[in-house]
Amino acid sequence: MPNAKRIQSQWIGQYLAAAELTRRDYDVSFDEDTKSTVLHVESSEGTSFKVECKNTIKLGDSWLVKRRVKPSEDYFFIFVYGSKEEPYDTPQFWITSSEKVAELYDVYIKNNPGGNDLNIRPNNLEKPGGWEILPDYPKT
C-alpha cells in the first residue's frame, strides 16, 4: 500500500490535535470525508471554526501544503509532530492562522514560479504552541 504511511500519519495528526483541542475545552468533530484533514471545532462559547491538521512523524521534516489557502478568520492550521515509533516522543503542536499559511505560500510561489507544493518546516513558524490565537481560547 503506497499511501499507507501518509494515511497513518494523517490519522496520527488528526487524533493528536483533536485530543489536545478537547483537553482545552473545545468540541471537535471529524469530516465525513476520510481524505480530509479538517476538523470542525466549536468553542465553549459557541464559536465554530475549522482546523486543518498536518502531521509529520519525524521532527525536522516538513509539512506539505498542496494548495494556496484562502485566508479566513475561522480557518486555522495545526502542524503536528507525532512520532509513530517507540519510544513515542511527546507530541508537539504549532498553531497558526490561514493568513500566515497563505502568506508563506505566496512567498514560496514568488520565489519558485511554477511551484505548487509548499513544504513548511518548524523554523518557518513561531515556536511550538500558539493555542491562544484560536477563538475563545481561555485567557489565563
A tleap script that builds the chain and sets N, CA, C and O, in Angstrom:
source leaprc.protein.ff14SB
mol = sequence {
  NMET PRO ASN ALA LYS ARG ILE GLN SER GLN
  TRP ILE GLY GLN TYR LEU ALA ALA ALA GLU
  LEU THR ARG ARG ASP TYR ASP VAL SER PHE
  ASP GLU ASP THR LYS SER THR VAL LEU HIE
  VAL GLU SER SER GLU GLY THR SER PHE LYS
  VAL GLU CYS LYS ASN THR ILE LYS LEU GLY
  ASP SER TRP LEU VAL LYS ARG ARG VAL LYS
  PRO SER GLU ASP TYR PHE PHE ILE PHE VAL
  TYR GLY SER LYS GLU GLU PRO TYR ASP THR
  PRO GLN PHE TRP ILE THR SER SER GLU LYS
  VAL ALA GLU LEU TYR ASP VAL TYR ILE LYS
  ASN ASN PRO GLY GLY ASN ASP LEU ASN ILE
  ARG PRO ASN ASN LEU GLU LYS PRO GLY GLY
  TRP GLU ILE LEU PRO ASP TYR PRO LYS CTHR
}
set mol.1.N position { 0.835 -1.185 0.000 }
set mol.1.CA position { 0.000 0.000 0.000 }
set mol.1.C position { 0.876 1.244 0.000 }
set mol.1.O position { 1.442 1.591 1.037 }
set mol.2.N position { 1.001 1.917 -1.123 }
set mol.2.CA position { 1.903 3.059 -1.199 }
set mol.2.C position { 1.483 4.251 -0.348 }
set mol.2.O position { 2.345 5.001 0.110 }
set mol.3.N position { 0.200 4.446 -0.123 }
set mol.3.CA position { -0.273 5.598 0.656 }
set mol.3.C position { -0.455 5.293 2.126 }
set mol.3.O position { -0.867 6.169 2.885 }
set mol.4.N position { -0.159 4.075 2.551 }
set mol.4.CA position { -0.422 3.675 3.937 }
set mol.4.C position { 0.294 4.563 4.939 }
set mol.4.O position { -0.308 4.963 5.936 }
set mol.5.N position { 1.572 4.888 4.703 }
set mol.5.CA position { 2.308 5.739 5.644 }
set mol.5.C position { 1.706 7.134 5.712 }
set mol.5.O position { 1.595 7.712 6.793 }
set mol.6.N position { 1.316 7.681 4.559 }
set mol.6.CA position { 0.726 9.016 4.523 }
set mol.6.C position { -0.595 9.020 5.287 }
set mol.6.O position { -0.864 9.940 6.060 }
set mol.7.N position { -1.420 7.995 5.071 }
set mol.7.CA position { -2.712 7.929 5.740 }
set mol.7.C position { -2.528 7.717 7.238 }
set mol.7.O position { -3.239 8.329 8.035 }
set mol.8.N position { -1.586 6.860 7.637 }
set mol.8.CA position { -1.319 6.668 9.064 }
set mol.8.C position { -0.869 7.972 9.700 }
set mol.8.O position { -1.309 8.317 10.797 }
set mol.9.N position { 0.001 8.695 9.018 }
set mol.9.CA position { 0.492 9.973 9.523 }
set mol.9.C position { -0.657 10.968 9.649 }
set mol.9.O position { -0.742 11.709 10.628 }
set mol.10.N position { -1.534 10.981 8.661 }
set mol.10.CA position { -2.699 11.874 8.700 }
set mol.10.C position { -3.536 11.594 9.937 }
set mol.10.O position { -3.919 12.526 10.644 }
set mol.11.N position { -3.825 10.331 10.209 }
set mol.11.CA position { -4.657 9.988 11.357 }
set mol.11.C position { -3.963 10.309 12.671 }
set mol.11.O position { -4.605 10.761 13.619 }
set mol.12.N position { -2.663 10.079 12.732 }
set mol.12.CA position { -1.919 10.420 13.948 }
set mol.12.C position { -2.103 11.900 14.250 }
set mol.12.O position { -2.439 12.269 15.375 }
set mol.13.N position { -1.885 12.749 13.248 }
set mol.13.CA position { -2.013 14.189 13.438 }
set mol.13.C position { -3.412 14.615 13.813 }
set mol.13.O position { -3.593 15.435 14.713 }
set mol.14.N position { -4.412 14.064 13.127 }
set mol.14.CA position { -5.787 14.444 13.416 }
set mol.14.C position { -6.201 14.057 14.834 }
set mol.14.O position { -6.794 14.863 15.552 }
set mol.15.N position { -5.894 12.847 15.230 }
set mol.15.CA position { -6.308 12.409 16.566 }
set mol.15.C position { -5.534 13.108 17.676 }
set mol.15.O position { -6.104 13.425 18.720 }
set mol.16.N position { -4.244 13.353 17.463 }
set mol.16.CA position { -3.488 14.089 18.480 }
set mol.16.C position { -4.027 15.514 18.622 }
set mol.16.O position { -4.197 16.009 19.736 }
set mol.17.N position { -4.296 16.175 17.481 }
set mol.17.CA position { -4.832 17.542 17.518 }
set mol.17.C position { -6.220 17.552 18.145 }
set mol.17.O position { -6.519 18.415 18.971 }
set mol.18.N position { -7.073 16.598 17.762 }
set mol.18.CA position { -8.432 16.539 18.317 }
set mol.18.C position { -8.385 16.317 19.829 }
set mol.18.O position { -9.138 16.941 20.576 }
set mol.19.N position { -7.504 15.432 20.272 }
set mol.19.CA position { -7.388 15.171 21.709 }
set mol.19.C position { -6.933 16.422 22.456 }
set mol.19.O position { -7.456 16.738 23.524 }
set mol.20.N position { -5.968 17.122 21.894 }
set mol.20.CA position { -5.458 18.324 22.569 }
set mol.20.C position { -6.506 19.434 22.573 }
set mol.20.O position { -6.652 20.139 23.571 }
set mol.21.N position { -7.232 19.595 21.477 }
set mol.21.CA position { -8.312 20.596 21.443 }
set mol.21.C position { -9.388 20.256 22.476 }
set mol.21.O position { -9.880 21.138 23.180 }
set mol.22.N position { -9.749 18.980 22.562 }
set mol.22.CA position { -10.757 18.550 23.534 }
set mol.22.C position { -10.271 18.801 24.952 }
set mol.22.O position { -11.035 19.253 25.805 }
set mol.23.N position { -9.004 18.508 25.202 }
set mol.23.CA position { -8.422 18.759 26.525 }
set mol.23.C position { -8.502 20.240 26.885 }
set mol.23.O position { -8.591 20.603 28.058 }
set mol.24.N position { -8.469 21.089 25.857 }
set mol.24.CA position { -8.524 22.538 26.070 }
set mol.24.C position { -9.955 23.073 25.983 }
set mol.24.O position { -10.159 24.268 25.769 }
set mol.25.N position { -10.940 22.197 26.148 }
set mol.25.CA position { -12.361 22.546 26.269 }
set mol.25.C position { -13.025 22.955 24.954 }
set mol.25.O position { -13.954 23.763 24.963 }
set mol.26.N position { -12.566 22.414 23.829 }
set mol.26.CA position { -13.237 22.607 22.550 }
set mol.26.C position { -13.959 21.317 22.190 }
set mol.26.O position { -13.496 20.228 22.529 }
set mol.27.N position { -15.099 21.435 21.501 }
set mol.27.CA position { -15.781 20.275 20.937 }
set mol.27.C position { -15.246 20.073 19.527 }
set mol.27.O position { -15.110 21.027 18.762 }
set mol.28.N position { -14.946 18.824 19.191 }
set mol.28.CA position { -14.320 18.520 17.907 }
set mol.28.C position { -15.093 17.433 17.193 }
set mol.28.O position { -15.511 16.454 17.810 }
set mol.29.N position { -15.287 17.602 15.890 }
set mol.29.CA position { -15.860 16.530 15.072 }
set mol.29.C position { -15.016 16.391 13.811 }
set mol.29.O position { -14.372 17.332 13.348 }
set mol.30.N position { -15.051 15.183 13.284 }
set mol.30.CA position { -14.275 14.866 12.097 }
set mol.30.C position { -15.140 15.009 10.857 }
set mol.30.O position { -16.350 14.786 10.898 }
set mol.31.N position { -14.506 15.383 9.758 }
set mol.31.CA position { -15.187 15.463 8.476 }
set mol.31.C position { -15.554 14.049 8.041 }
set mol.31.O position { -14.797 13.111 8.294 }
set mol.32.N position { -16.695 13.884 7.398 }
set mol.32.CA position { -17.105 12.562 6.942 }
set mol.32.C position { -16.202 12.026 5.843 }
set mol.32.O position { -16.078 10.812 5.682 }
set mol.33.N position { -15.569 12.915 5.085 }
set mol.33.CA position { -14.654 12.509 4.025 }
set mol.33.C position { -13.341 12.092 4.672 }
set mol.33.O position { -12.633 12.929 5.232 }
set mol.34.N position { -13.012 10.820 4.601 }
set mol.34.CA position { -11.812 10.326 5.288 }
set mol.34.C position { -10.521 10.856 4.661 }
set mol.34.O position { -9.448 10.715 5.248 }
set mol.35.N position { -10.615 11.459 3.484 }
set mol.35.CA position { -9.416 12.034 2.866 }
set mol.35.C position { -9.143 13.440 3.396 }
set mol.35.O position { -8.063 13.991 3.185 }
set mol.36.N position { -10.112 14.008 4.074 }
set mol.36.CA position { -9.969 15.358 4.588 }
set mol.36.C position { -9.155 15.361 5.876 }
set mol.36.O position { -9.235 14.437 6.686 }
set mol.37.N position { -8.382 16.406 6.040 }
set mol.37.CA position { -7.615 16.572 7.274 }
set mol.37.C position { -8.185 17.729 8.105 }
set mol.37.O position { -7.497 18.297 8.952 }
set mol.38.N position { -9.442 18.061 7.848 }
set mol.38.CA position { -10.070 19.203 8.508 }
set mol.38.C position { -10.929 18.739 9.686 }
set mol.38.O position { -11.733 17.814 9.570 }
set mol.39.N position { -10.735 19.408 10.814 }
set mol.39.CA position { -11.560 19.186 11.991 }
set mol.39.C position { -12.548 20.340 12.098 }
set mol.39.O position { -12.214 21.489 11.809 }
set mol.40.N position { -13.755 20.022 12.512 }
set mol.40.CA position { -14.768 21.041 12.785 }
set mol.40.C position { -14.764 21.246 14.291 }
set mol.40.O position { -14.939 20.296 15.054 }
set mol.41.N position { -14.566 22.486 14.715 }
set mol.41.CA position { -14.345 22.775 16.123 }
set mol.41.C position { -15.342 23.830 16.590 }
set mol.41.O position { -15.701 24.746 15.851 }
set mol.42.N position { -15.778 23.674 17.839 }
set mol.42.CA position { -16.634 24.677 18.454 }
set mol.42.C position { -16.106 24.972 19.853 }
set mol.42.O position { -15.803 24.066 20.629 }
set mol.43.N position { -16.004 26.262 20.151 }
set mol.43.CA position { -15.530 26.666 21.474 }
set mol.43.C position { -16.652 26.515 22.491 }
set mol.43.O position { -17.813 26.329 22.125 }
set mol.44.N position { -16.301 26.595 23.758 }
set mol.44.CA position { -17.316 26.519 24.819 }
set mol.44.C position { -18.252 27.727 24.773 }
set mol.44.O position { -19.332 27.700 25.363 }
set mol.45.N position { -17.840 28.783 24.075 }
set mol.45.CA position { -18.680 29.980 23.908 }
set mol.45.C position { -19.588 29.870 22.694 }
set mol.45.O position { -20.420 30.748 22.467 }
set mol.46.N position { -19.441 28.785 21.895 }
set mol.46.CA position { -20.297 28.574 20.723 }
set mol.46.C position { -19.726 29.038 19.404 }
set mol.46.O position { -20.421 28.991 18.389 }
set mol.47.N position { -18.482 29.485 19.382 }
set mol.47.CA position { -17.859 29.921 18.143 }
set mol.47.C position { -17.359 28.713 17.357 }
set mol.47.O position { -16.591 27.901 17.872 }
set mol.48.N position { -17.802 28.601 16.103 }
set mol.48.CA position { -17.385 27.495 15.242 }
set mol.48.C position { -16.239 27.929 14.332 }
set mol.48.O position { -16.197 29.060 13.848 }
set mol.49.N position { -15.314 27.001 14.115 }
set mol.49.CA position { -14.220 27.246 13.190 }
set mol.49.C position { -13.667 25.917 12.715 }
set mol.49.O position { -14.024 24.861 13.237 }
set mol.50.N position { -12.789 25.979 11.716 }
set mol.50.CA position { -12.192 24.764 11.163 }
set mol.50.C position { -10.694 24.782 11.411 }
set mol.50.O position { -10.058 25.834 11.476 }
set mol.51.N position { -10.156 23.577 11.547 }
set mol.51.CA position { -8.721 23.407 11.749 }
set mol.51.C position { -8.237 22.349 10.768 }
set mol.51.O position { -8.749 21.230 10.744 }
set mol.52.N position { -7.262 22.705 9.971 }
set mol.52.CA position { -6.628 21.724 9.091 }
set mol.52.C position { -5.391 21.192 9.795 }
set mol.52.O position { -4.546 21.958 10.257 }
set mol.53.N position { -5.298 19.884 9.869 }
set mol.53.CA position { -4.179 19.236 10.567 }
set mol.53.C position { -3.155 18.733 9.568 }
set mol.53.O position { -3.503 18.122 8.557 }
set mol.54.N position { -1.909 18.990 9.856 }
set mol.54.CA position { -0.796 18.451 9.087 }
set mol.54.C position { 0.117 17.768 10.081 }
set mol.54.O position { 0.382 18.305 11.156 }
set mol.55.N position { 0.599 16.592 9.731 }
set mol.55.CA position { 1.417 15.820 10.659 }
set mol.55.C position { 2.715 15.375 10.002 }
set mol.55.O position { 2.760 15.071 8.810 }
set mol.56.N position { 3.754 15.345 10.800 }
set mol.56.CA position { 4.997 14.712 10.397 }
set mol.56.C position { 5.382 13.742 11.504 }
set mol.56.O position { 5.142 14.004 12.682 }
set mol.57.N position { 5.974 12.632 11.120 }
set mol.57.CA position { 6.330 11.628 12.115 }
set mol.57.C position { 7.819 11.639 12.428 }
set mol.57.O position { 8.320 10.781 13.155 }
set mol.58.N position { 8.524 12.627 11.867 }
set mol.58.CA position { 9.949 12.770 12.151 }
set mol.58.C position { 10.226 14.254 12.367 }
set mol.58.O position { 10.057 15.059 11.451 }
set mol.59.N position { 10.647 14.614 13.562 }
set mol.59.CA position { 10.894 16.017 13.874 }
set mol.59.C position { 11.961 16.562 12.939 }
set mol.59.O position { 13.003 15.937 12.745 }
set mol.60.N position { 11.702 17.713 12.369 }
set mol.60.CA position { 12.623 18.311 11.417 }
set mol.60.C position { 12.146 18.147 9.983 }
set mol.60.O position { 12.569 18.891 9.098 }
set mol.61.N position { 11.258 17.167 9.746 }
set mol.61.CA position { 10.663 17.029 8.415 }
set mol.61.C position { 9.695 18.184 8.196 }
set mol.61.O position { 9.405 18.955 9.111 }
set mol.62.N position { 9.211 18.286 6.988 }
set mol.62.CA position { 8.289 19.371 6.674 }
set mol.62.C position { 6.862 18.861 6.571 }
set mol.62.O position { 6.608 17.660 6.484 }
set mol.63.N position { 5.942 19.813 6.585 }
set mol.63.CA position { 4.532 19.541 6.368 }
set mol.63.C position { 4.188 20.063 4.985 }
set mol.63.O position { 4.573 21.176 4.628 }
set mol.64.N position { 3.477 19.280 4.212 }
set mol.64.CA position { 3.155 19.630 2.831 }
set mol.64.C position { 1.800 20.317 2.751 }
set mol.64.O position { 0.796 19.798 3.238 }
set mol.65.N position { 1.786 21.492 2.129 }
set mol.65.CA position { 0.550 22.203 1.828 }
set mol.65.C position { 0.468 22.254 0.310 }
set mol.65.O position { 1.301 22.892 -0.335 }
set mol.66.N position { -0.526 21.589 -0.267 }
set mol.66.CA position { -0.598 21.400 -1.711 }
set mol.66.C position { -1.350 22.488 -2.457 }
set mol.66.O position { -1.413 22.452 -3.685 }
set mol.67.N position { -1.907 23.432 -1.768 }
set mol.67.CA position { -2.686 24.461 -2.451 }
set mol.67.C position { -2.601 25.768 -1.678 }
set mol.67.O position { -2.304 25.801 -0.483 }
set mol.68.N position { -2.871 26.834 -2.405 }
set mol.68.CA position { -2.948 28.118 -1.721 }
set mol.68.C position { -4.213 28.128 -0.885 }
set mol.68.O position { -5.291 27.772 -1.361 }
set mol.69.N position { -4.075 28.530 0.332 }
set mol.69.CA position { -5.182 28.579 1.267 }
set mol.69.C position { -5.808 29.966 1.207 }
set mol.69.O position { -5.103 30.975 1.219 }
set mol.70.N position { -7.118 30.008 1.143 }
set mol.70.CA position { -7.808 31.293 1.184 }
set mol.70.C position { -7.817 31.760 2.634 }
set mol.70.O position { -8.368 31.078 3.499 }
set mol.71.N position { -7.214 32.914 2.909 }
set mol.71.CA position { -7.195 33.411 4.294 }
set mol.71.C position { -8.616 33.619 4.820 }
set mol.71.O position { -9.475 34.178 4.139 }
set mol.72.N position { -8.833 33.158 6.034 }
set mol.72.CA position { -10.145 33.272 6.653 }
set mol.72.C position { -9.978 33.370 8.167 }
set mol.72.O position { -9.107 32.722 8.747 }
set mol.73.N position { -10.807 34.173 8.791 }
set mol.73.CA position { -10.729 34.342 10.243 }
set mol.73.C position { -11.172 33.100 11.007 }
set mol.73.O position { -10.893 32.972 12.199 }
set mol.74.N position { -11.860 32.185 10.326 }
set mol.74.CA position { -12.355 30.987 11.015 }
set mol.74.C position { -11.704 29.699 10.492 }
set mol.74.O position { -12.297 28.622 10.551 }
set mol.75.N position { -10.478 29.833 9.982 }
set mol.75.CA position { -9.752 28.664 9.463 }
set mol.75.C position { -8.324 28.720 9.996 }
set mol.75.O position { -7.623 29.717 9.824 }
set mol.76.N position { -7.908 27.648 10.637 }
set mol.76.CA position { -6.599 27.598 11.274 }
set mol.76.C position { -5.870 26.318 10.860 }
set mol.76.O position { -6.467 25.396 10.304 }
set mol.77.N position { -4.595 26.284 11.138 }
set mol.77.CA position { -3.782 25.094 10.903 }
set mol.77.C position { -3.152 24.660 12.217 }
set mol.77.O position { -2.713 25.484 13.019 }
set mol.78.N position { -3.117 23.362 12.418 }
set mol.78.CA position { -2.313 22.785 13.491 }
set mol.78.C position { -1.307 21.856 12.824 }
set mol.78.O position { -1.672 20.840 12.232 }
set mol.79.N position { -0.048 22.221 12.932 }
set mol.79.CA position { 1.042 21.392 12.424 }
set mol.79.C position { 1.514 20.548 13.590 }
set mol.79.O position { 1.905 21.069 14.634 }
set mol.80.N position { 1.472 19.251 13.403 }
set mol.80.CA position { 1.726 18.307 14.483 }
set mol.80.C position { 2.986 17.507 14.203 }
set mol.80.O position { 3.211 17.040 13.087 }
set mol.81.N position { 3.796 17.362 15.231 }
set mol.81.CA position { 4.850 16.353 15.207 }
set mol.81.C position { 4.408 15.279 16.172 }
set mol.81.O position { 4.344 15.498 17.382 }
set mol.82.N position { 4.103 14.117 15.629 }
set mol.82.CA position { 3.694 12.994 16.461 }
set mol.82.C position { 4.373 11.735 15.966 }
set mol.82.O position { 4.048 11.245 14.885 }
set mol.83.N position { 5.290 11.211 16.719 }
set mol.83.CA position { 6.048 10.042 16.285 }
set mol.83.C position { 5.188 8.790 16.294 }
set mol.83.O position { 4.204 8.706 17.029 }
set mol.84.N position { 5.561 7.827 15.481 }
set mol.84.CA position { 4.836 6.564 15.480 }
set mol.84.C position { 5.757 5.386 15.777 }
set mol.84.O position { 5.374 4.230 15.593 }
set mol.85.N position { 6.950 5.676 16.228 }
set mol.85.CA position { 7.912 4.636 16.581 }
set mol.85.C position { 8.200 4.721 18.073 }
set mol.85.O position { 8.299 5.815 18.629 }
set mol.86.N position { 8.334 3.580 18.712 }
set mol.86.CA position { 8.699 3.562 20.132 }
set mol.86.C position { 10.175 3.876 20.273 }
set mol.86.O position { 10.954 3.445 19.422 }
set mol.87.N position { 10.602 4.587 21.279 }
set mol.87.CA position { 9.765 5.211 22.302 }
set mol.87.C position { 9.052 6.425 21.710 }
set mol.87.O position { 9.664 7.223 20.999 }
set mol.88.N position { 7.781 6.561 21.998 }
set mol.88.CA position { 6.984 7.644 21.441 }
set mol.88.C position { 7.382 8.967 22.076 }
set mol.88.O position { 7.395 9.105 23.299 }
set mol.89.N position { 7.703 9.928 21.239 }
set mol.89.CA position { 8.025 11.260 21.734 }
set mol.89.C position { 6.741 11.995 22.096 }
set mol.89.O position { 5.666 11.661 21.599 }
set mol.90.N position { 6.857 12.991 22.956 }
set mol.90.CA position { 5.718 13.832 23.296 }
set mol.90.C position { 5.324 14.631 22.057 }
set mol.90.O position { 6.181 15.254 21.432 }
set mol.91.N position { 4.040 14.623 21.692 }
set mol.91.CA position { 3.614 15.394 20.521 }
set mol.91.C position { 3.901 16.880 20.711 }
set mol.91.O position { 3.863 17.403 21.825 }
set mol.92.N position { 4.185 17.533 19.610 }
set mol.92.CA position { 4.365 18.984 19.616 }
set mol.92.C position { 3.402 19.574 18.599 }
set mol.92.O position { 3.116 18.957 17.573 }
set mol.93.N position { 2.897 20.783 18.891 }
set mol.93.CA position { 1.897 21.428 18.056 }
set mol.93.C position { 2.334 22.858 17.744 }
set mol.93.O position { 2.792 23.586 18.626 }
set mol.94.N position { 2.188 23.245 16.485 }
set mol.94.CA position { 2.391 24.614 16.050 }
set mol.94.C position { 1.049 25.066 15.494 }
set mol.94.O position { 0.567 24.506 14.509 }
set mol.95.N position { 0.441 26.071 16.112 }
set mol.95.CA position { -0.863 26.544 15.678 }
set mol.95.C position { -0.657 27.876 14.969 }
set mol.95.O position { 0.041 28.760 15.466 }
set mol.96.N position { -1.276 28.003 13.803 }
set mol.96.CA position { -1.141 29.249 13.052 }
set mol.96.C position { -2.419 29.519 12.266 }
set mol.96.O position { -3.264 28.641 12.092 }
set mol.97.N position { -2.530 30.732 11.809 }
set mol.97.CA position { -3.724 31.155 11.074 }
set mol.97.C position { -3.608 30.788 9.600 }
set mol.97.O position { -2.516 30.547 9.086 }
set mol.98.N position { -4.756 30.753 8.934 }
set mol.98.CA position { -4.746 30.534 7.487 }
set mol.98.C position { -4.085 31.721 6.778 }
set mol.98.O position { -3.522 31.564 5.694 }
set mol.99.N position { -4.155 32.900 7.388 }
set mol.99.CA position { -3.487 34.071 6.811 }
set mol.99.C position { -1.971 33.858 6.748 }
set mol.99.O position { -1.339 34.183 5.743 }
set mol.100.N position { -1.392 33.314 7.815 }
set mol.100.CA position { 0.047 33.054 7.854 }
set mol.100.C position { 0.440 32.006 6.813 }
set mol.100.O position { 1.462 32.150 6.142 }
set mol.101.N position { -0.370 30.950 6.677 }
set mol.101.CA position { -0.060 29.910 5.695 }
set mol.101.C position { -0.168 30.475 4.275 }
set mol.101.O position { 0.665 30.166 3.424 }
set mol.102.N position { -1.180 31.295 4.017 }
set mol.102.CA position { -1.330 31.920 2.704 }
set mol.102.C position { -0.135 32.828 2.405 }
set mol.102.O position { 0.353 32.873 1.275 }
set mol.103.N position { 0.327 33.544 3.418 }
set mol.103.CA position { 1.498 34.410 3.261 }
set mol.103.C position { 2.745 33.587 2.913 }
set mol.103.O position { 3.493 33.950 2.005 }
set mol.104.N position { 2.965 32.500 3.620 }
set mol.104.CA position { 4.099 31.625 3.325 }
set mol.104.C position { 4.006 31.045 1.919 }
set mol.104.O position { 5.014 30.933 1.221 }
set mol.105.N position { 2.795 30.678 1.504 }
set mol.105.CA position { 2.581 30.123 0.171 }
set mol.105.C position { 2.884 31.173 -0.893 }
set mol.105.O position { 3.532 30.868 -1.894 }
set mol.106.N position { 2.421 32.413 -0.687 }
set mol.106.CA position { 2.667 33.485 -1.650 }
set mol.106.C position { 4.157 33.760 -1.812 }
set mol.106.O position { 4.636 33.952 -2.930 }
set mol.107.N position { 4.890 33.780 -0.705 }
set mol.107.CA position { 6.347 33.988 -0.770 }
set mol.107.C position { 7.005 32.833 -1.526 }
set mol.107.O position { 7.897 33.052 -2.345 }
set mol.108.N position { 6.565 31.608 -1.252 }
set mol.108.CA position { 7.121 30.433 -1.926 }
set mol.108.C position { 6.894 30.517 -3.438 }
set mol.108.O position { 7.826 30.295 -4.211 }
set mol.109.N position { 5.672 30.832 -3.866 }
set mol.109.CA position { 5.345 30.910 -5.291 }
set mol.109.C position { 6.127 32.031 -5.962 }
set mol.109.O position { 6.580 31.886 -7.098 }
set mol.110.N position { 6.282 33.139 -5.264 }
set mol.110.CA position { 7.047 34.263 -5.820 }
set mol.110.C position { 8.494 33.849 -6.083 }
set mol.110.O position { 9.085 34.239 -7.090 }
set mol.111.N position { 9.063 33.053 -5.168 }
set mol.111.CA position { 10.452 32.614 -5.307 }
set mol.111.C position { 10.609 31.338 -6.127 }
set mol.111.O position { 11.725 30.978 -6.501 }
set mol.112.N position { 9.508 30.652 -6.410 }
set mol.112.CA position { 9.528 29.386 -7.153 }
set mol.112.C position { 8.404 29.372 -8.182 }
set mol.112.O position { 7.445 28.614 -8.037 }
set mol.113.N position { 8.510 30.205 -9.225 }
set mol.113.CA position { 7.437 30.230 -10.231 }
set mol.113.C position { 7.194 28.825 -10.787 }
set mol.113.O position { 8.134 28.094 -11.099 }
set mol.114.N position { 5.945 28.475 -10.900 }
set mol.114.CA position { 5.607 27.146 -11.396 }
set mol.114.C position { 5.496 26.114 -10.291 }
set mol.114.O position { 4.991 25.015 -10.521 }
set mol.115.N position { 5.961 26.450 -9.094 }
set mol.115.CA position { 5.834 25.530 -7.967 }
set mol.115.C position { 4.404 25.540 -7.457 }
set mol.115.O position { 3.679 26.516 -7.651 }
set mol.116.N position { 3.999 24.466 -6.809 }
set mol.116.CA position { 2.649 24.469 -6.249 }
set mol.116.C position { 2.541 23.728 -4.925 }
set mol.116.O position { 1.480 23.774 -4.302 }
set mol.117.N position { 3.571 23.055 -4.473 }
set mol.117.CA position { 3.531 22.365 -3.187 }
set mol.117.C position { 4.481 23.047 -2.213 }
set mol.117.O position { 5.694 23.065 -2.419 }
set mol.118.N position { 3.920 23.599 -1.161 }
set mol.118.CA position { 4.701 24.298 -0.149 }
set mol.118.C position { 5.081 23.333 0.955 }
set mol.118.O position { 4.218 22.655 1.512 }
set mol.119.N position { 6.349 23.265 1.275 }
set mol.119.CA position { 6.821 22.481 2.410 }
set mol.119.C position { 7.106 23.444 3.556 }
set mol.119.O position { 8.008 24.277 3.469 }
set mol.120.N position { 6.341 23.325 4.617 }
set mol.120.CA position { 6.522 24.182 5.782 }
set mol.120.C position { 7.345 23.423 6.804 }
set mol.120.O position { 7.023 22.287 7.154 }
set mol.121.N position { 8.387 24.038 7.271 }
set mol.121.CA position { 9.257 23.448 8.290 }
set mol.121.C position { 9.007 24.167 9.620 }
set mol.121.O position { 8.515 25.295 9.642 }
set mol.122.N position { 9.350 23.503 10.722 }
set mol.122.CA position { 9.137 24.150 12.023 }
set mol.122.C position { 9.752 25.544 12.115 }
set mol.122.O position { 9.187 26.423 12.767 }
set mol.123.N position { 10.912 25.762 11.464 }
set mol.123.CA position { 11.548 27.081 11.557 }
set mol.123.C position { 10.824 28.142 10.725 }
set mol.123.O position { 11.154 29.322 10.838 }
set mol.124.N position { 9.834 27.756 9.880 }
set mol.124.CA position { 9.006 28.726 9.164 }
set mol.124.C position { 7.914 29.300 10.071 }
set mol.124.O position { 7.273 30.295 9.733 }
set mol.125.N position { 7.715 28.671 11.210 }
set mol.125.CA position { 6.643 29.049 12.130 }
set mol.125.C position { 7.250 29.573 13.421 }
set mol.125.O position { 8.459 29.495 13.640 }
set mol.126.N position { 6.397 30.099 14.253 }
set mol.126.CA position { 6.841 30.502 15.586 }
set mol.126.C position { 7.211 29.247 16.361 }
set mol.126.O position { 7.138 28.141 15.826 }
set mol.127.N position { 7.595 29.407 17.575 }
set mol.127.CA position { 7.896 28.241 18.424 }
set mol.127.C position { 6.630 27.398 18.594 }
set mol.127.O position { 5.529 27.892 18.348 }
set mol.128.N position { 6.767 26.136 19.008 }
set mol.128.CA position { 5.565 25.323 19.227 }
set mol.128.C position { 4.591 26.034 20.159 }
set mol.128.O position { 4.990 26.787 21.047 }
set mol.129.N position { 3.334 25.783 19.941 }
set mol.129.CA position { 2.281 26.432 20.717 }
set mol.129.C position { 1.480 27.347 19.820 }
set mol.129.O position { 1.371 27.118 18.615 }
set mol.130.N position { 0.929 28.369 20.407 }
set mol.130.CA position { 0.118 29.319 19.658 }
set mol.130.C position { -1.376 29.105 19.838 }
set mol.130.O position { -2.186 29.660 19.096 }
set mol.131.N position { -1.735 28.297 20.829 }
set mol.131.CA position { -3.145 27.985 21.070 }
set mol.131.C position { -3.978 29.245 21.276 }
set mol.131.O position { -5.163 29.270 20.945 }
set mol.132.N position { -3.370 30.274 21.815 }
set mol.132.CA position { -4.116 31.488 22.166 }
set mol.132.C position { -4.720 32.202 20.957 }
set mol.132.O position { -5.567 33.077 21.138 }
set mol.133.N position { -4.313 31.858 19.724 }
set mol.133.CA position { -4.915 32.517 18.554 }
set mol.133.C position { -6.271 31.909 18.198 }
set mol.133.O position { -7.013 32.479 17.398 }
set mol.134.N position { -6.600 30.758 18.784 }
set mol.134.CA position { -7.882 30.123 18.483 }
set mol.134.C position { -9.021 30.902 19.127 }
set mol.134.O position { -8.852 31.490 20.196 }
set mol.135.N position { -10.193 30.905 18.470 }
set mol.135.CA position { -11.340 31.651 19.023 }
set mol.135.C position { -11.695 31.213 20.439 }
set mol.135.O position { -11.703 30.024 20.760 }
set mol.136.N position { -11.985 32.189 21.263 }
set mol.136.CA position { -12.457 31.988 22.628 }
set mol.136.C position { -11.483 31.167 23.482 }
set mol.136.O position { -11.895 30.476 24.415 }
set mol.137.N position { -10.200 31.249 23.157 }
set mol.137.CA position { -9.223 30.498 23.969 }
set mol.137.C position { -9.211 31.114 25.356 }
set mol.137.O position { -9.162 32.336 25.489 }
set mol.138.N position { -9.254 30.279 26.396 }
set mol.138.CA position { -9.286 30.822 27.759 }
set mol.138.C position { -8.056 31.686 28.062 }
set mol.138.O position { -6.917 31.249 27.896 }
set mol.139.N position { -8.303 32.875 28.493 }
set mol.139.CA position { -7.203 33.787 28.873 }
set mol.139.C position { -6.810 33.474 30.317 }
set mol.139.O position { -7.658 33.393 31.206 }
set mol.140.N position { -5.514 33.303 30.524 }
set mol.140.CA position { -5.046 32.975 31.882 }
set mol.140.C position { -4.352 34.142 32.518 }
set mol.140.O position { -3.896 34.043 33.658 }
savepdb mol mol.pdb
quit
